[in-house]
Structure formats: structure tokens, C-alpha cells
């Protein structure tokens, strides 16, 4: 315990000059110099009357006068305690792999399993199918990964970056699909991030996707991982010129969370749109998909074709717990803000789809379009400047409570 009246850095508590002088010069008590006593400590008395009896209780309190050696040792205690340790020298963080230490990004990634792969800021790398191993956290720092010029062919099926295991995070990278420099060749299977395999716990966050050829993020993970959000895409921007396939595709997956992203001018007229939930084959599983708090816009586009914001396409497939909520979808270039498709066989598709709390406005067509034998719940959405609000084509309506319609005619068709 330290005397609370003791001055710090040779300054008394109230900046008293006399106190400072007293601390500097010291006071001799029975011939023993006492350094560092505050002017606000109890007054010293005649040496013959046991000078130290009135010192505060604590390490300075004794039943008999202190010797010179004891006093000097005690006075040094606060100084010894405050002395900082020597800094470690030449410490190397073995959990971080620097891309700049390797000849190629792939060699660096190979060494980064279970570690952090750190890119330098504002550098550009031309790569194809950069494989990220399990347990790797990619620190992008704004570095750009780019598709090579004139590299697209009719048989292309790849990505700029490919997830290769569980527990991968892609953070802060920029992905340039270089769509404008492909010699006029286009292929929908050239993606920017591919999550394809039985993988769990994959996060894509704070990334920029632009000049997209196929998808910004392509997800096909089967039924791998059944707890939490197996795959998460958040806080990213996706920008195209109405000339790519999709922003985010989920062709198979459980526990997928797509949220707080921005999508601008997604998809060619013959491709789905910004966010597409649509399986590839009868063995694919689509369960527990949550799409929320995304902003989707699309400017006017001449010509005809499918142009949508968010889609759930359940062809010969039963998807469970698919939820679109709290998204903002607009743009004259959209045939509909949201599309939900069942089976064209005429039988009811048992998929459970919920559309709730969204803002659908100023689209070129409907707010929500239903096609072929599906019965979603459409609740608490705000429809404005649309025609119609909800388009029901050979399908069924579930719960439609709580919706509001402004400048929408008809509300339900």
C-alpha cells in the first residue's frame, strides 16, 4: 500500500512550490534524510518524540524508527514497480503469412493454412482460382485480385478466388472480373469467389466486387454444416453494368446468411439477378437461407428478359425456411423486385418462403411476382410506385397481412 499523500513525479497534489522544494531537498529527521514526503503528510515532531509514529498506516508504518537502509529501500519501491520491462527484440508473428514474402500469392496461401494471409494495401495481382486453405483468415487491406485479359473461353469454369476448406474468412479484398477485356467472350461460370464443396463456417466480408463476369460470390456447399450460419456474405458491394450473371448465387446450401450488402445493376437480361436462390440438381439442398438488409438497385435497361432483384426458384425442389426480409429493392430496370417460382406441373410446391418487412418501390414491374404452384407468406412489406404490388401467376397466396401500398394499382393481381 502506498501513502496516498505521496507526490507523483516530484509534484505535490496541489502544485505547492514549498512542497516541491521540500521534496527536492529532503528533511532530516534525527540525521536521516527523508526524501519524497508530501507537505500534506502529518507534521514532523521533535526527533526525540518518535517522529514516525504518525505516518499513515501501511508499508511506512513501524513501531520503532526506521534505519537508514530500511527507509531508502522503502522509498525505492514505487520507482521499481513503475519501471517498464525491456521490449522484446526481433519478435516475428508466426501466425501471419505475408504475400510479399513469396513469389506468388498461391505460394503464400499454401503456407497460410490455419493462419492469417496478409495482402499489402493497394497492390494488384492477376490470379485464377487462388485456393485458400482451411482455417485461413485473408486480410485483403484493399488489394485487388483481377482476372487476366482475354482469358475467358466457352469452357471456362473457375473463379478469381476459391475457398478450399472450413473456417475461411475473406476480408477486405477487391475483385476485378475484368469483364470488358475478354475479347467479347462471355461465360456465366467465371466467378469471383467460389465456395464450392462440403464446407462450413465461411465468411466473406467488406469486399468489393466489380466488372463481374459470372457471379460475385457463388455458393454450392450441399448440406455441410448444420449449426449457425454456415456461409455468410456481409457488408460487401457488387457493381456491374447489367452484363454479369448474379451478384450472389446459392445453388446448394444450408444456413446461408446474405446481409447488409449493396448490389448495383446486376445481371444480363437472360440471367436471374442480384441474389439468386436456385438449385442445380435434384441432390442439392436449399434450407435455412436468410437474405436481409440488402440494398438492390437497377437502372433502366432496354429490351426484354428476366430482370429481378431477389429470386427463390424451387424447380422440383422443396426449400425450407427461406426468408427475405428488410431489404430495399428498386429500379426501373427490374421486371420485378422479387420473384418466387414453384413447379410448373400445377401441383403445390411445399417450399416455405417468407417475404417480410421489405421496401419494394419504383420497379419496372411488380413488387413480388409468384409463378407456378408456390404459396409464400408476404407480410408487412411496403409497396410503392409499382404495377402491380403482388403478381400471382398460376400460384397461391399465403399470409398477406400488414402490407402497405402507395401509388400501386392493382395491389394484387
C-alpha positions, 0 to 999 in steps of 0.5 A, a space after each residue: 500500500 502506498 501513502 496516498 499523500 505521496 507526490 507523483 513525479 516530484 509534484 505535490 497534489 496541489 502544485 505547492 512550490 514549498 512542497 516541491 522544494 521540500 521534496 527536492 531537498 529532503 528533511 532530516 529527521 534525527 540525521 536521516 534524510 527523508 526524501 519524497 514526503 508530501 507537505 500534506 503528510 502529518 507534521 514532523 515532531 521533535 526527533 526525540 518524540 518518535 517522529 514516525 509514529 504518525 505516518 499513515 498506516 501501511 508499508 511506512 508504518 513501524 513501531 520503532 524508527 526506521 534505519 537508514 537502509 530500511 527507509 531508502 529501500 522503502 522509498 525505492 519501491 514505487 520507482 521499481 514497480 513503475 519501471 517498464 520491462 525491456 521490449 522484446 527484440 526481433 519478435 516475428 508473428 508466426 501466425 501471419 503469412 505475408 504475400 510479399 514474402 513469396 513469389 506468388 500469392 498461391 505460394 503464400 496461401 499454401 503456407 497460410 493454412 490455419 493462419 492469417 494471409 496478409 495482402 499489402 494495401 493497394 497492390 494488384 495481382 492477376 490470379 485464377 482460382 487462388 485456393 485458400 486453405 482451411 482455417 485461413 483468415 485473408 486480410 485483403 487491406 484493399 488489394 485487388 485480385 483481377 482476372 487476366 485479359 482475354 482469358 475467358 473461353 466457352 469452357 471456362 469454369 473457375 473463379 478469381 478466388 476459391 475457398 478450399 476448406 472450413 473456417 475461411 474468412 475473406 476480408 477486405 479484398 477487391 475483385 476485378 472480373 475484368 469483364 470488358 477485356 475478354 475479347 467479347 467472350 462471355 461465360 456465366 461460370 467465371 466467378 469471383 469467389 467460389 465456395 464450392 464443396 462440403 464446407 462450413 463456417 465461411 465468411 466473406 466480408 467488406 469486399 468489393 466486387 466489380 466488372 463481374 463476369 459470372 457471379 460475385 460470390 457463388 455458393 454450392 456447399 450441399 448440406 455441410 454444416 448444420 449449426 449457425 450460419 454456415 456461409 455468410 456474405 456481409 457488408 460487401 458491394 457488387 457493381 456491374 453494368 447489367 452484363 454479369 450473371 448474379 451478384 450472389 448465387 446459392 445453388 446448394 446450401 444450408 444456413 446461408 446468411 446474405 446481409 447488409 450488402 449493396 448490389 448495383 445493376 446486376 445481371 444480363 437480361 437472360 440471367 436471374 439477378 442480384 441474389 439468386 436462390 436456385 438449385 442445380 440438381 435434384 441432390 442439392 439442398 436449399 434450407 435455412 437461407 436468410 437474405 436481409 438488409 440488402 440494398 438492390 438497385 437497377 437502372 433502366 435497361 432496354 429490351 426484354 428478359 428476366 430482370 429481378 432483384 431477389 429470386 427463390 426458384 424451387 424447380 422440383 425442389 422443396 426449400 425450407 425456411 427461406 426468408 427475405 426480409 428488410 431489404 430495399 429493392 428498386 429500379 426501373 430496370 427490374 421486371 420485378 423486385 422479387 420473384 418466387 417460382 414453384 413447379 410448373 406441373 400445377 401441383 403445390 410446391 411445399 417450399 416455405 418462403 417468407 417475404 417480410 418487412 421489405 421496401 419494394 418501390 419504383 420497379 419496372 414491374 411488380 413488387 413480388 411476382 409468384 409463378 407456378 404452384 408456390 404459396 409464400 407468406 408476404 407480410 408487412 412489406 411496403 409497396 410503392 410506385 409499382 404495377 402491380 404490388 403482388 403478381 400471382 401467376 398460376 400460384 397461391 397466396 399465403 399470409 398477406 397481412 400488414 402490407 402497405 401500398 402507395 401509388 400501386 394499382 392493382 395491389 394484387 393481381 
